[in-house]
Amino acid sequence: MLYFTLASKAYARNLQYRGAHLIHNLASAMFGFIYASIWIGVGDHASLGTYGIQGMVSYISFTQAALWVTSFITNGLGIPQSVRTGHISLDLMRPVHLFSHLMAREWGQIAYQFIYKSIPIYLIYVLVFSLQLPMQWTTYCLTALSLVGASYLAICMNYLIGISALWTTESSWLYWGNHALINLLSGFFIPLEWLPNGLEKLAWISPYPYLLYVPTSLYLERGDISWLGGTLIWCVLMTGVCLLATRVVRRKVEVQGG
């Protein structure tokens, strides 16, 4: 009940900024139009493999919409700010595990962004590009599972980035470094099979393909259901790392303010 309350409060807080977020949606949709236009231009002069022009437009449309629940997560889950203000000491004293506390709060924001950002943006693309929606209900179920797993992985990554603020005065470079790796290794903009062989292999031994490429491929009915097993494995591994990091943090708390 506590975690549901934390999530619902985060969701309600975001409702106060729907007007400002509408501008974000327009900007995000514009970037998607630009990316789709690039592939349309490339497809007019070269083959786009088994995707084709319409397939790549569908690919870009879904990844652009999914970014809001798999990539645009709160920087460090707010931990760096708590460290700077000293509030992290109070968070660690609460009778609630730090990881589950911050995760519940972030799920509320993810739910908001899915409803008010991902869905509206994708519907715009459906109308503008005349995209075909999947006909099989199982496709939606598999996509939903992969997106939940992707969101959880993104939460874990940002939690670890936030935890690093206890050992360094500046952790934003980790956030932007992680964002760069998402753009490169997650299949955003370019499907993984089009990457150089070595880079594709590197991507698949990391959790990044499970953030965007796997959900997108399953939605387009081009993926393998066994990829959900990879998502589950990474979720378990990242959970273990986050819990271990929290134990270390409880033994050493360093507040930058003194």
Buried (B, 14 or more C-beta within 10 A) or exposed (E): EEBEEBBBEBBEEBEEEEEEBEEBBEEBBEEBBEBBEEBBEEBEEEEBEEBEBBBBBBBBBBBBBBBBBBBBBBBBBBBBBBBBEEBBEEBBEEEBBBBBBBBBBBBBBBBBBBEBBBEBBBEBBBEBBEBEEBEEEEBEEBBEBBBBBBBBBBBBBBBBBBBBBBEEEEBEEBBEEBBEBBBBBBBBBBBBBEBEEEEBEBBBEEBBBBBBBBBBBBBBEBBEEEBBEBBEEBBEEBBEBBEEBBEEBEEEBEBBEE
